[in-house]
């Protein structure tokens, strides 16, 4: 995979559909396919039906193509930066001003020309909103003429380019925060037709689109759980469905199974501080007396057999993951280690003072049992399976893990004191910064929920975040994981237990040609290259 900042900027304008679209619906309400130019899909079980609708300001299309809206830039299947609305960009010497030129031939779906004022309005509105893309680095966006917009930053973050990919542009004249998500207007390859909440959303091809004309003139996305989606595919009611890993080896006449690698990693956060009674600003407990001990964290990292987790919990649909970013340009191969070593894990525990003195199979230290509760979002099948499997593996080490499924609202009150199974996967290294940089801790966003604090790692992260030279940036992202002495990987402080990147599994009509898919991020992006799709 090439660096997300590497390579020339191409002029092609691929478009994508978000992986954030699923709810529940009975099969009798499904629409029937009416021809080769219509696609009916049940996809996006990980993200769910967007609560606030198809609004980029509140997060629609954050990690995948918004479909209805255009973005300034996109990435191709090799992660290279390519142009969408933008025609060129420049960065000031101090890194605090980004100037972007945009196309002059783009219209919104209502026929109104798209100008730099719409771009500035979108970013300024998004920066002041909650729940969407983190734009805290943006001071303000200014339209200096009809087709030029300037972004003034408060910190010279070279990763800001990823924000220009993440936010779909909305029309200033037609934007209402309360109603836009239910009736969006954009300039993307598809126009919004209707949203039957809890059931489906329908899009149709935009005849005035400035890019490549899509083969599929109508897209109907059905909101349903993954098991029901598989049943609908078997019944011939949908052309494409995202399905659980447990169905990856099923055979269905007239359909094929496609399994896509992803950079979507599953990891367990370990609260780094002991529980001293301290609480967050919202009154939630901070710290864990077991996971704050590095011997516990290192023993679990070394002792857990990741391939066994993948073979069992994920039905073979995944790849081992050791740092959370192994597959990315800033992944550090020196931070990867041999796992599944039970004897080494037991040695680490013993040297750390953890011994089973009462013969109950659980090691203890100074009267404290090596046990804790591991939470996971109850709606996520693969996270439940991984949590249970980790608990079983941990027993071999003398560590007792109690597994509990919770709602996200509950998890957000517990994650400062209890380990949790999270999912991360982005082509934006800002994720690393927000996860490990000590000053990024923020209870309102769950950034650095474990309160990790390593000044050496902080220095690497700041250098990487602000360096205009991408080779230097990538090197420092790598050093933050492991520099030979310290880092956020298992070889250093081991603040997380990374387990696997998951595969996204789909069943689809055997005559459906989906071209070369984009790199699959957290939440998936199956429609990332929808303009390449056709019937064979």
C-alpha positions in Angstrom: 0.0 0.0 0.0 1.4 3.4 -0.9 1.4 6.3 1.5 -1.8 8.2 1.6 0.2 11.4 0.8 2.2 9.8 -1.9 1.8 9.7 -5.6 0.5 12.2 -8.1 -3.0 13.7 -7.7 -5.3 12.3 -10.4 -8.2 14.0 -12.0 -10.6 11.0 -11.9 -13.6 11.4 -9.6 -14.6 8.0 -8.1 -17.5 8.0 -5.7 -18.6 5.7 -2.9 -21.5 4.8 -0.6 -21.1 4.8 3.1 -20.9 1.6 5.1 -23.2 3.2 7.7 -26.6 2.0 6.5 -28.5 -0.8 8.1 -31.4 -1.1 10.4 -34.1 -3.7 10.5 -36.9 -4.6 8.2 -39.1 -7.5 7.5 -38.4 -9.3 4.2 -41.9 -8.7 2.8 -41.2 -5.0 2.5 -38.2 -5.5 0.2 -38.4 -4.1 -3.3 -37.8 -6.3 -6.2 -35.1 -5.6 -8.7 -36.5 -4.1 -11.9 -33.5 -4.5 -14.3 -29.8 -4.5 -14.8 -29.5 -0.8 -14.2 -30.9 -1.0 -10.7 -29.0 -2.3 -7.7 -30.7 -3.4 -4.5 -28.3 -3.8 -1.5 -28.4 -4.6 2.1 -25.1 -3.4 3.4 -23.4 -1.6 6.2 -24.4 -3.7 9.2 -21.5 -2.3 11.3 -22.6 1.3 11.1 -26.4 1.1 11.2 -28.9 3.4 9.6 -27.7 7.0 10.1 -29.7 8.5 13.0 -29.4 12.0 11.7 -29.8 11.1 8.1 -27.5 11.7 5.1 -25.8 14.8 6.5 -22.0 15.1 6.2 -22.0 17.7 9.0 -23.1 15.1 11.5 -20.9 12.3 10.2 -22.5 10.8 7.0 -19.7 9.5 4.7 -17.0 10.4 7.2 -14.9 7.3 6.4 -16.6 6.4 3.1 -18.1 8.1 0.1 -21.3 10.1 0.9 -22.7 9.3 -2.5 -25.1 12.3 -2.6 -22.4 14.9 -1.9 -19.0 15.6 -3.5 -15.8 16.0 -1.5 -12.8 18.0 -2.3 -10.5 15.0 -2.6 -10.8 11.2 -2.6 -8.5 8.3 -2.5 -8.1 5.6 -5.2 -7.7 1.9 -4.7 -4.0 2.3 -3.9 -4.8 5.1 -1.3 -3.3 7.8 -3.5 -4.9 11.2 -3.2 -7.1 12.1 -6.2 -9.2 15.1 -7.1 -12.9 15.4 -6.8 -14.1 19.0 -6.5 -10.6 20.3 -6.0 -8.3 21.1 -9.0 -5.2 22.1 -7.0 -4.1 23.0 -3.5 -1.2 24.7 -1.8 0.1 24.9 1.8 1.8 28.0 3.3 5.4 27.6 4.7 4.2 27.7 8.3 1.6 25.0 7.5 -1.3 27.1 8.9 -3.0 28.1 5.7 -4.3 25.7 3.1 -5.5 27.1 -0.2 -7.8 24.9 -2.4 -9.0 25.7 -5.9 -12.2 24.0 -7.0 -14.0 23.2 -10.3 -16.2 25.8 -11.9 -18.6 23.4 -13.6 -20.4 21.8 -10.7 -24.0 22.2 -9.9 -26.0 21.0 -6.9 -28.9 18.7 -7.6 -31.3 21.6 -7.6 -29.4 23.3 -10.4 -27.6 25.9 -8.3 -23.9 26.3 -9.0 -21.5 25.0 -6.3 -18.9 27.7 -5.3 -16.2 28.2 -2.7 -18.8 29.8 -0.4 -20.5 26.5 -0.1 -17.2 24.8 0.7 -16.3 27.4 3.4 -19.9 27.2 4.8 -19.7 23.4 5.0 -16.4 23.3 6.9 -17.2 26.2 9.2 -20.5 24.6 10.1 -18.9 21.2 10.6 -16.2 22.6 12.8 -18.9 24.0 15.1 -21.0 20.8 15.1 -20.6 17.7 17.2 -20.8 14.1 16.1 -19.1 14.5 12.8 -15.5 14.9 11.6 -13.1 16.3 14.2 -12.2 19.8 12.8 -10.8 21.3 16.0 -7.7 22.2 14.1 -9.7 24.5 11.8 -9.9 28.2 12.8 -12.0 29.2 9.9 -12.6 28.7 6.2 -12.9 31.7 3.8 -14.0 31.9 0.2 -11.5 34.3 -1.4 -13.3 34.1 -4.7 -15.9 31.9 -6.4 -13.6 29.0 -6.8 -10.9 29.5 -4.2 -11.2 28.6 -0.5 -8.6 29.2 2.3 -8.5 27.1 5.4 -6.8 28.8 8.4 -5.5 26.3 11.0 -4.5 26.7 14.6 -1.9 23.9 14.4 0.2 23.0 11.4 -1.2 19.5 11.1 -0.1 17.9 7.8 -2.9 15.3 8.2 -5.5 18.1 7.5 -5.7 16.8 4.0 -7.7 13.9 5.3 -10.4 16.3 6.5 -10.7 17.5 2.9 -11.6 13.9 2.0 -13.9 13.2 4.9 -16.5 16.1 4.6 -19.1 16.1 1.8 -20.0 19.6 0.6 -23.6 20.9 1.4 -25.3 23.9 -0.3 -25.4 27.0 2.0 -28.7 28.2 0.4 -30.5 24.9 1.2 -29.0 23.8 4.4 -31.1 23.5 7.6 -29.5 21.5 10.4 -32.9 20.1 11.5 -34.1 18.9 8.1 -31.2 18.5 5.7 -30.3 14.9 6.7 -33.8 13.7 5.7 -33.8 15.5 2.4 -30.2 16.1 1.3 -29.1 18.1 -1.7 -25.5 17.6 -3.0 -23.5 17.5 -6.2 -22.4 13.8 -6.1 -23.1 11.1 -8.6 -26.5 10.2 -7.1 -29.5 12.2 -6.1 -31.6 11.5 -3.0 -35.1 10.3 -3.8 -36.7 9.1 -0.5 -35.9 7.7 2.9 -38.3 5.3 4.5 -36.9 5.3 8.0 -36.1 1.9 9.3 -36.7 0.4 5.9 -34.8 1.8 3.0 -33.3 4.8 1.1 -33.5 5.3 -2.6 -31.0 7.2 -4.8 -31.0 7.8 -8.5 -28.2 8.8 -10.9 -27.4 12.5 -11.2 -27.8 13.4 -14.9 -25.7 16.6 -14.4 -22.8 14.9 -12.6 -19.4 16.2 -13.7 -17.7 12.9 -13.4 -18.0 9.4 -14.9 -21.6 8.3 -15.6 -22.6 5.4 -13.3 -23.9 2.1 -14.8 -26.5 1.8 -12.1 -29.2 4.4 -12.5 -31.0 3.5 -9.3 -29.6 2.4 -5.9 -31.9 1.1 -3.2 -30.2 0.4 0.2 -32.2 -1.8 2.5 -31.8 -1.5 6.3 -31.7 -4.9 7.9 -29.6 -7.0 10.2 -26.9 -9.2 8.7 -28.6 -12.5 9.3 -31.8 -11.2 7.6 -29.7 -9.7 4.8 -28.3 -13.2 4.0 -31.8 -14.6 4.0 -32.9 -11.9 1.6 -30.0 -12.6 -0.7 -30.8 -16.4 -0.7 -34.4 -15.5 -1.5 -33.3 -13.4 -4.5 -34.7 -10.2 -3.0 -31.4 -8.2 -3.0 -28.5 -8.1 -5.4 -25.9 -7.6 -2.7 -25.7 -8.1 1.0 -23.1 -7.7 3.7 -23.1 -10.9 5.7 -21.6 -12.3 8.9 -18.2 -14.1 8.8 -20.1 -17.2 9.8 -21.7 -17.4 6.3 -18.4 -16.9 4.4 -18.3 -20.4 3.1 -22.0 -20.8 2.2 -23.1 -21.7 -1.4 -26.1 -20.0 -3.0 -27.1 -20.6 -6.6 -26.6 -17.6 -8.8 -24.6 -15.7 -6.2 -20.9 -15.5 -5.2 -19.2 -14.7 -1.9 -16.7 -11.9 -1.9 -14.4 -11.4 1.2 -12.5 -8.1 1.3 -9.5 -7.4 3.5 -9.7 -4.3 5.5 -7.6 -2.0 7.7 -10.4 -2.2 10.3 -8.7 -3.4 13.5 -10.2 -4.8 16.6 -8.4 -4.0 19.8 -8.9 -3.9 23.6 -8.1 -0.8 25.5 -6.4 -1.1 28.9 -6.9 1.7 31.4 -3.4 2.8 32.3 -3.9 4.3 35.7 -4.8 2.6 39.0 -8.2 3.2 40.5 -7.6 5.9 43.1 -11.2 7.2 43.2 -10.6 9.8 40.6 -13.5 10.5 38.2 -14.0 12.2 34.9 -15.8 15.5 34.6 -19.0 13.5 34.1 -18.5 11.5 37.2 -17.3 8.3 35.6 -14.7 6.2 37.4 -11.1 6.4 36.1 -8.5 3.6 36.3 -8.2 -0.1 36.8 -5.9 -1.7 39.4 -5.3 -4.8 37.3 -4.7 -3.4 33.8 -2.6 -0.6 35.1 0.1 -3.2 35.8 2.3 -3.6 32.7 2.9 -7.3 33.4 -0.8 -8.0 32.9 -0.9 -6.1 29.6 2.3 -7.6 28.3 1.3 -11.1 29.3 -2.0 -10.9 27.5 -0.4 -9.5 24.4 2.2 -12.2 24.3 0.0 -15.1 25.5 -3.0 -14.6 23.3 -3.0 -16.6 20.0 -4.3 -14.2 17.5 -4.6 -16.7 14.7 -6.7 -18.9 17.0 -9.0 -15.9 17.6 -9.4 -15.4 13.8 -10.0 -19.1 13.1 -12.6 -19.3 15.8 -14.3 -16.0 16.5 -14.0 -14.7 13.0 -14.4 -17.9 11.0 -11.1 -17.3 9.4 -12.2 -13.9 8.0 -9.4 -11.7 9.2 -5.7 -11.1 9.6 -3.5 -10.9 12.7 -3.0 -7.4 14.1 -0.3 -6.3 16.5 -0.2 -2.5 16.6 -3.6 -1.4 15.1 -1.9 0.0 12.0 0.2 -2.9 10.8 -1.0 -2.7 7.2 -0.6 1.1 6.9 2.4 3.0 5.6 3.2 4.1 9.2 3.0 0.6 10.6 6.3 -0.4 12.3 7.4 -4.0 11.4 9.9 -3.9 14.3 6.9 -3.6 16.7 5.4 -6.9 15.6 6.2 -9.9 17.9 5.5 -13.6 18.3 2.3 -14.3 20.2 0.6 -17.4 21.6 3.6 -18.0 23.9 1.9 -19.1 27.1 5.1 -19.9 29.0 6.6 -16.5 28.3 3.4 -14.9 29.4 3.4 -16.8 32.6 7.0 -15.8 33.2 6.2 -12.2 32.7 3.4 -12.5 35.2 5.6 -14.2 37.8 8.4 -11.7 37.4 5.8 -9.0 37.9 4.7 -10.5 41.2 1.5 -12.3 39.9 1.3 -15.8 41.4 -1.6 -18.2 42.1 -1.1 -18.7 45.9 -4.5 -20.2 46.7 -4.7 -22.7 43.9 -7.9 -21.3 42.3 -6.3 -20.9 38.8 -6.2 -17.1 39.0 -2.9 -15.3 39.8 -2.9 -12.5 42.3 -0.6 -9.8 43.5 -0.7 -8.3 47.0 -4.1 -9.8 47.5 -5.5 -8.5 44.2 -6.9 -11.1 41.8 -5.9 -10.8 38.1 -9.5 -10.3 36.9 -11.4 -7.6 35.2 -14.6 -7.0 33.2 -14.2 -6.7 29.4 -17.1 -4.9 27.7 -18.1 -4.9 24.0 -21.0 -3.4 22.1 -23.8 -5.9 22.4 -24.9 -5.4 18.8 -21.5 -6.4 17.4 -21.4 -10.2 16.8 -17.7 -10.3 15.9 -16.7 -8.3 18.9 -18.7 -10.5 21.2 -17.0 -13.6 19.7 -13.5 -12.0 20.0 -14.2 -11.0 23.7 -15.3 -14.5 24.6 -12.3 -16.1 22.9 -9.9 -13.7 24.6 -11.5 -14.6 27.9 -10.9 -18.3 27.1 -7.3 -17.7 26.1 -6.6 -15.6 29.2 -7.7 -18.5 31.5 -4.6 -20.4 30.3 -2.5 -17.6 31.8 -4.3 -17.4 35.1 -6.2 -14.2 34.2 -10.0 -14.2 34.7 -11.9 -11.9 32.2 -15.6 -11.4 32.7 -17.2 -10.6 29.4 -20.2 -8.3 29.2 -22.1 -6.8 26.3 -23.3 -3.3 26.8 -25.0 -0.4 24.8 -22.6 2.3 23.6 -24.2 4.7 26.1 -23.1 2.3 28.9 -19.7 1.7 27.4 -19.0 5.4 27.4 -19.5 5.6 31.1 -17.3 2.5 31.8 -14.4 2.8 29.3 -12.2 4.9 31.6 -12.0 2.1 34.1 -12.9 -1.1 32.2 -11.2 -2.5 29.1 -13.4 -2.5 26.0 -13.3 -4.0 22.5 -13.0 -1.1 20.0 -12.8 -0.9 16.2 -10.5 1.5 14.3 -9.4 1.7 10.8 -8.5 4.8 8.9 -6.2 6.1 6.2 -5.8 9.2 8.5 -2.9 8.8 11.0 -4.6 11.4 13.2 -6.3 8.4 14.7 -3.0 7.3 16.2 -2.4 10.8 17.5 -5.8 11.0 19.2 -5.4 7.5 20.7 -2.0 7.9 22.3 -1.1 11.6 22.5 -1.3 12.5 26.2 -2.9 15.9 25.7 -5.6 14.5 23.4 -7.5 13.0 26.4 -11.0 14.2 26.1 -14.0 12.5 27.8 -16.4 14.2 25.4 -14.9 12.4 22.4 -13.4 9.3 24.0 -10.0 10.3 22.7 -7.2 8.6 24.6 -9.8 7.0 27.0 -7.0 5.0 28.8 -5.1 8.3 29.6 -1.9 7.0 28.1 1.0 9.3 28.9 4.5 8.8 27.5 6.5 12.0 26.8 8.8 10.2 24.3 5.9 9.0 22.3 4.3 12.4 22.6 7.4 13.9 20.9 7.3 11.4 18.1 3.6 12.0 17.5 3.9 15.8 17.5 6.8 15.6 15.0 4.8 13.2 12.8 1.7 15.4 13.0 3.4 18.6 12.0 6.1 17.5 9.6 5.6 18.7 6.0 8.0 16.0 4.8 6.1 12.7 4.6 9.1 10.5 5.0 9.9 12.2 8.3 6.3 12.0 9.3 6.0 8.3 8.6 9.2 7.5 10.3 8.0 9.3 13.5 4.6 7.5 13.4 6.6 4.3 13.3 9.0 5.4 16.2 6.0 6.2 18.3 5.1 2.5 18.2 8.6 1.3 19.1 12.0 3.1 18.9 14.0 0.2 20.4 13.4 1.4 24.0 9.8 2.5 24.3 6.5 3.1 22.4 2.8 2.3 22.3 3.3 -1.2 21.1 3.6 -4.4 23.2 7.3 -4.1 23.2 6.9 -0.7 24.9 4.0 0.1 27.2 1.4 -2.3 25.7 -1.6 0.1 26.4 -3.8 -1.9 24.0 -4.2 -5.5 23.0 -4.7 -5.5 19.2 -6.1 -8.7 17.9 -7.1 -8.7 14.2 -8.2 -6.8 11.2 -11.6 -8.1 10.1 -12.7 -9.1 6.6 -15.9 -7.6 5.2 -17.9 -10.4 3.6 -20.5 -10.0 0.9 -22.8 -12.2 -1.1 -23.8 -10.8 -4.5 -25.2 -11.7 -7.9 -22.6 -13.7 -9.8 -22.8 -11.3 -12.8 -22.0 -8.3 -10.6 -18.6 -6.8 -11.5 -17.4 -4.6 -8.6 -14.1 -3.6 -10.2 -11.1 -2.9 -7.9 -12.6 -2.1 -4.4 -11.2 0.8 -2.3 -9.2 0.0 0.8 -11.9 -1.0 3.4 -11.8 1.3 6.5 -13.7 1.0 9.7 -17.4 0.6 8.8 -16.4 -0.6 5.3 -16.7 1.2 2.0 -18.0 -1.4 -0.4 -19.4 1.3 -2.8 -16.1 3.2 -2.8 -15.7 2.6 -6.5 -19.4 2.4 -7.5 -18.6 4.2 -10.8 -16.6 1.1 -11.9 -19.5 -1.3 -11.1 -21.4 -3.0 -13.9 -23.2 -6.2 -14.8 -20.9 -8.7 -16.5 
